[in-house]
């Protein structure tokens, strides 16, 4: 016999049971950690990748080992049709779409004078247009009460040095986009929030890399974060406890902006 306490426990352990999620750029780093965290919370998960097919398949197997369904979709968020198409493909494969995590992004850092038009177009295509198109497609497929969580960067809160103008420009646009999405989709109970990671230990920016010591020193905690720590915030925003949280920014940055 199921008791009230059992129901509360099950809800706590699997708050996303019966939900489905798409994590763009989910084959590694924060994206992979997020896919696994959502699966541990009960969600079936789709993820996109561009070049890391083998890594994406590893994440799929890890999600399936948790008893959840998973699918990997090749899609370049910088290509307009693929950015929106991945959302529809995920919804079709999983039967519905409740959560979109806009994680895919690229970083081009360097002196302002050295940035070419190709750099500008590519960064804005992936980091801004791709997020817009994926969110637009998700809003069309989501039932009421859905969740859109977008990964920004601590550099929108504090730019610690030169070389980040283009990257910060694209990521800063996500804050305004998120607030506007919250207003537009609020009547349907769909929330939109943005998470700003600080220096985070991933293969793209390892905690033992050549510039890691300086980055860690810029945080109040004096260390890199982990992808799991960022994923925990995403999972909270994707879950039922965050139903009244929307249009907000959350820094998971170790005090980088303090």
Rosetta blueprint (number, residue, H / E / L):
1 X L
2 X L
3 X L
4 X H
5 X H
6 X H
7 X H
8 X H
9 X H
10 X H
11 X H
12 X H
13 X H
14 X L
15 X L
16 X L
17 X L
18 X L
19 X L
20 X E
21 X E
22 X E
23 X E
24 X L
25 X L
26 X L
27 X L
28 X L
29 X H
30 X H
31 X H
32 X H
33 X H
34 X H
35 X H
36 X H
37 X H
38 X H
39 X H
40 X H
41 X L
42 X L
43 X L
44 X E
45 X E
46 X E
47 X E
48 X E
49 X E
50 X L
51 X L
52 X L
53 X H
54 X H
55 X H
56 X H
57 X H
58 X H
59 X H
60 X H
61 X H
62 X H
63 X H
64 X H
65 X H
66 X L
67 X L
68 X L
69 X L
70 X E
71 X E
72 X E
73 X E
74 X E
75 X L
76 X L
77 X L
78 X L
79 X L
80 X H
81 X H
82 X H
83 X H
84 X H
85 X H
86 X H
87 X H
88 X H
89 X H
90 X H
91 X H
92 X H
93 X H
94 X H
95 X L
96 X L
97 X L
98 X L
99 X E
100 X E
101 X E
102 X E
103 X L
104 X L
105 X L
106 X L
107 X L
108 X L
109 X L
110 X L
111 X L
112 X H
113 X H
114 X H
115 X L
116 X L
117 X H
118 X H
119 X H
120 X H
121 X H
122 X H
123 X H
124 X H
125 X H
126 X H
127 X H
128 X H
129 X H
130 X H
131 X H
132 X H
133 X H
134 X H
135 X H
136 X H
137 X H
138 X H
139 X H
140 X H
141 X H
142 X L
143 X L
144 X L
145 X L
146 X L
147 X E
148 X E
149 X E
150 X E
151 X E
152 X L
153 X L
154 X H
155 X H
156 X H
157 X L
158 X L
159 X L
160 X L
161 X L
162 X L
163 X L
164 X L
165 X H
166 X H
167 X H
168 X H
169 X H
170 X H
171 X H
172 X H
173 X H
174 X H
175 X H
176 X H
177 X H
178 X H
179 X H
180 X H
181 X H
182 X H
183 X H
184 X H
185 X H
186 X H
187 X H
188 X H
189 X L
190 X L
191 X E
192 X E
193 X E
194 X E
195 X E
196 X E
197 X E
198 X L
199 X L
200 X E
201 X E
202 X L
203 X L
204 X L
205 X L
206 X L
207 X L
208 X L
209 X L
210 X L
211 X L
212 X H
213 X H
214 X H
215 X H
216 X H
217 X H
218 X L
219 X L
220 X L
221 X L
222 X L
223 X L
224 X L
225 X E
226 X E
227 X H
228 X H
229 X H
230 X H
231 X H
232 X H
233 X H
234 X H
235 X H
236 X H
237 X H
238 X H
239 X L
240 X H
241 X H
242 X H
243 X L
244 X L
245 X L
246 X L
247 X L
248 X E
249 X E
250 X E
251 X E
252 X E
253 X L
254 X L
255 X L
256 X L
257 X L
258 X L
